[in-house]
Amino acid sequence: MEDVVVVGGGLAGFRFAQGLREAGYDGRVTIVSDERHLPYDRPPLSKQLLAGTCTEEQCALPGDAPDVSWVLGRRAERLDRGRQVVVLDDGTEVAYDGLLIASGRRARPWEGPVPASGVHTMRDLADTAAFRSEIGPDAKVVIVGAGFIGCEVAATLRKEGVDVTVVGVAPHPMPVMGPEVGARAMRIHEAQGVRFRLGRGVAGFEGEERVTGVRLDDGELLEATVVLVAIGSLPNSEWFADAGFSMDQGVVVCDATCTVLDGDGQPVAGVLAAGDIAAWPHHHGEGAVCIEHWSNARDMADLAARNLLLPVGERAAMAATASVPTFWSDQYDVKIKSAGFLRAADTWTIVEEDVEKPSLLAEGRRGGELVGAIAFNMNRSIIGYQRQLVAP
Ligand SMILES: Cc1cc2nc3c(=O)[nH]c(=O)nc-3n(C[C@H](O)[C@H](O)[C@H](O)COP(=O)(O)OP(=O)(O)OC[C@H]3O[C@@H](n4cnc5c(N)ncnc54)[C@H](O)[C@@H]3O)c2cc1C
């Protein structure tokens, strides 16, 4: 193998290239990214970078940048599988004999009309800078979407005393954690002064040049000087949509070795995928699952780097420990950690709780079987669950 091409300059692409070099691969590696920056870490965007407690430079990913050819500010437009080339937006063709698909996701935009300014999403450095620049002392911020990013941004802004209202369609915030944990999380936020409008949708935005409010579907009008739309993400899969790969909800499906599968479910030699753009067969999922967590991107990239250098039949599967998804989130002085595939749970039980600290430990089960655990300020407890939840 002489020419490895990576499409996507995020965590997965960066780690993969580091892994190839660590494994002794000395052929060409080209990373194509439509961002102008070298890869950086996204978790601080809604936390430290937004708070101003770290700089853009301090969002660098761990470890030295790998020795590769960087093609920055260029988008992959098309994959020609027959000729083994990636076609870029300026018509350049980049030939590969090994390819990593690591193009991740983008913020899901609001589908209806929005005022010309004041309505933001958050996925990259520029998004955080633009949103931050509009938050003055009298800002009234409405966050549309009560998932992790929405709640993290609410926490970051409330620590500065900014007026924040969070709107969400589910009856509790961060719905993947279940109603019991969600209700506790909501109380923590409310104690810090966040207002919630839950179980409600957004009908539209008020204002033409600049946003002035958010109209809810029950008619209530929330005054807003700045809005963050945090309603999930969309996969960046358009560039390989015609390549004949197996796809699920817009992401490419791999086997447990991170090798991409074709439409017949057969591994495609030389083509692997990692991170937020890839689904793989987790034992608690129904079919392949896409896990949009930092640690999943890292683990898949590490494995893909080892496997690309091996023939398809000799590739290692996701190691048992790496197959347990883990997630963290920082909100106020609460460190949220999870283990397992939380979406699989049909019931959640709080097994330990200290409201004053606050801390809690919750177990998620499906049909009685443990599938996930969540801890607030109980980091050590989650390690035990990581061990329990490894693939059989
Ligand atoms: C605000 C925020 C906070 C987060 N906080 C946490 C957290 O606390 N804990 C946690 O576990 N996870 C968190 N995450 C999720 C985590 O950051 C992602 O799981 C991780 O970034 C996925 O990495 P990736 O490399 O797969 O994709 P991405 O980071 O999306 O990188 C993909 C890269 O490919 C580029 N690209 C896309 N299409 C093309 C194309 N056609 N051609 C060229 N380049 C292309 C993109 O611009 C991007 O640079 C957070 C995410 C965000 C946005």
The ligand as an SDF file (V2000), in Angstrom:
LIG
                    3D

 53 58  0  0  0  0  0  0  0  0999 V2000
  -20.0400   21.2480   20.3810 C   0  0  0  0  0  0  0  0  0  0  0  0
  -19.7000   19.7820   20.5380 C   0  0  0  0  0  0  0  0  0  0  0  0
  -19.4340   19.2760   21.7990 C   0  0  0  0  0  0  0  0  0  0  0  0
  -19.1440   17.9130   21.9600 C   0  0  0  0  0  0  0  0  0  0  0  0
  -18.8940   17.4290   23.2110 N   0  0  0  0  0  0  0  0  0  0  0  0
  -18.6430   16.1170   23.3950 C   0  0  0  0  0  0  0  0  0  0  0  0
  -18.3960   15.5960   24.7040 C   0  0  0  0  0  0  0  0  0  0  0  0
  -18.4090   16.3240   25.7000 O   0  0  0  0  0  0  0  0  0  0  0  0
  -18.1510   14.2610   24.8140 N   0  0  0  0  0  0  0  0  0  0  0  0
  -18.1290   13.4140   23.7220 C   0  0  0  0  0  0  0  0  0  0  0  0
  -17.9270   12.1930   23.8830 O   0  0  0  0  0  0  0  0  0  0  0  0
  -18.3470   13.8810   22.4730 N   0  0  0  0  0  0  0  0  0  0  0  0
  -18.6060   15.2080   22.2910 C   0  0  0  0  0  0  0  0  0  0  0  0
  -18.8330   15.6970   21.0140 N   0  0  0  0  0  0  0  0  0  0  0  0
  -18.8060   14.7480   19.8680 C   0  0  0  0  0  0  0  0  0  0  0  0
  -17.4020   14.5620   19.3050 C   0  0  0  0  0  0  0  0  0  0  0  0
  -16.7500   15.7810   19.1560 O   0  0  0  0  0  0  0  0  0  0  0  0
  -17.5240   13.8220   17.9550 C   0  0  0  0  0  0  0  0  0  0  0  0
  -18.0030   12.5190   18.2360 O   0  0  0  0  0  0  0  0  0  0  0  0
  -16.2150   13.7920   17.1860 C   0  0  0  0  0  0  0  0  0  0  0  0
  -15.8240   15.0930   16.8320 O   0  0  0  0  0  0  0  0  0  0  0  0
  -16.3450   12.9420   15.9200 C   0  0  0  0  0  0  0  0  0  0  0  0
  -15.1480   13.0250   15.1930 O   0  0  0  0  0  0  0  0  0  0  0  0
  -15.1050   12.6990   13.6280 P   0  0  0  0  0  0  0  0  0  0  0  0
  -13.6870   12.8520   13.2220 O   0  0  0  0  0  0  0  0  0  0  0  0
  -15.7970   11.4250   13.3590 O   0  0  0  0  0  0  0  0  0  0  0  0
  -16.0080   13.8120   12.8970 O   0  0  0  0  0  0  0  0  0  0  0  0
  -15.9180   15.3760   12.8520 P   0  0  0  0  0  0  0  0  0  0  0  0
  -15.3700   15.9060   14.1150 O   0  0  0  0  0  0  0  0  0  0  0  0
  -17.2660   15.8280   12.4040 O   0  0  0  0  0  0  0  0  0  0  0  0
  -14.8420   15.6890   11.6870 O   0  0  0  0  0  0  0  0  0  0  0  0
  -15.1250   15.4880   10.3260 C   0  0  0  0  0  0  0  0  0  0  0  0
  -14.2820   16.4410    9.5010 C   0  0  0  0  0  0  0  0  0  0  0  0
  -14.4590   16.1690    8.1140 O   0  0  0  0  0  0  0  0  0  0  0  0
  -14.7000   17.3740    7.4030 C   0  0  0  0  0  0  0  0  0  0  0  0
  -15.4840   17.0590    6.1960 N   0  0  0  0  0  0  0  0  0  0  0  0
  -16.7870   16.7530    6.1190 C   0  0  0  0  0  0  0  0  0  0  0  0
  -17.1580   16.4970    4.8510 N   0  0  0  0  0  0  0  0  0  0  0  0
  -16.0380   16.6350    4.1170 C   0  0  0  0  0  0  0  0  0  0  0  0
  -15.7740   16.4990    2.7060 C   0  0  0  0  0  0  0  0  0  0  0  0
  -16.7340   16.1490    1.8390 N   0  0  0  0  0  0  0  0  0  0  0  0
  -14.5220   16.7470    2.2840 N   0  0  0  0  0  0  0  0  0  0  0  0
  -13.5390   17.1030    3.1640 C   0  0  0  0  0  0  0  0  0  0  0  0
  -13.7310   17.2450    4.4930 N   0  0  0  0  0  0  0  0  0  0  0  0
  -14.9740   17.0010    4.9580 C   0  0  0  0  0  0  0  0  0  0  0  0
  -15.4620   18.2160    8.4230 C   0  0  0  0  0  0  0  0  0  0  0  0
  -15.4680   19.5710    8.1120 O   0  0  0  0  0  0  0  0  0  0  0  0
  -14.6720   17.8990    9.6780 C   0  0  0  0  0  0  0  0  0  0  0  0
  -13.5090   18.6850    9.7470 O   0  0  0  0  0  0  0  0  0  0  0  0
  -19.1210   17.0540   20.8210 C   0  0  0  0  0  0  0  0  0  0  0  0
  -19.3890   17.5740   19.5390 C   0  0  0  0  0  0  0  0  0  0  0  0
  -19.6730   18.9210   19.3890 C   0  0  0  0  0  0  0  0  0  0  0  0
  -19.9740   19.4750   17.9960 C   0  0  0  0  0  0  0  0  0  0  0  0
  1  2  1  0
  2  3  1  0
  2 52  2  0
  3  4  2  0
  4  5  1  0
  4 50  1  0
  5  6  2  0
  6  7  1  0
  6 13  1  0
  7  8  2  0
  7  9  1  0
  9 10  1  0
 10 11  2  0
 10 12  1  0
 12 13  2  0
 13 14  1  0
 14 15  1  0
 14 50  1  0
 15 16  1  0
 16 17  1  0
 16 18  1  0
 18 19  1  0
 18 20  1  0
 20 21  1  0
 20 22  1  0
 22 23  1  0
 23 24  1  0
 24 25  2  0
 24 26  1  0
 24 27  1  0
 27 28  1  0
 28 29  2  0
 28 30  1  0
 28 31  1  0
 31 32  1  0
 32 33  1  0
 33 34  1  0
 33 48  1  0
 34 35  1  0
 35 36  1  0
 35 46  1  0
 36 37  1  0
 36 45  1  0
 37 38  2  0
 38 39  1  0
 39 40  1  0
 39 45  2  0
 40 41  1  0
 40 42  2  0
 42 43  1  0
 43 44  2  0
 44 45  1  0
 46 47  1  0
 46 48  1  0
 48 49  1  0
 50 51  2  0
 51 52  1  0
 52 53  1  0
M  END
$$$$
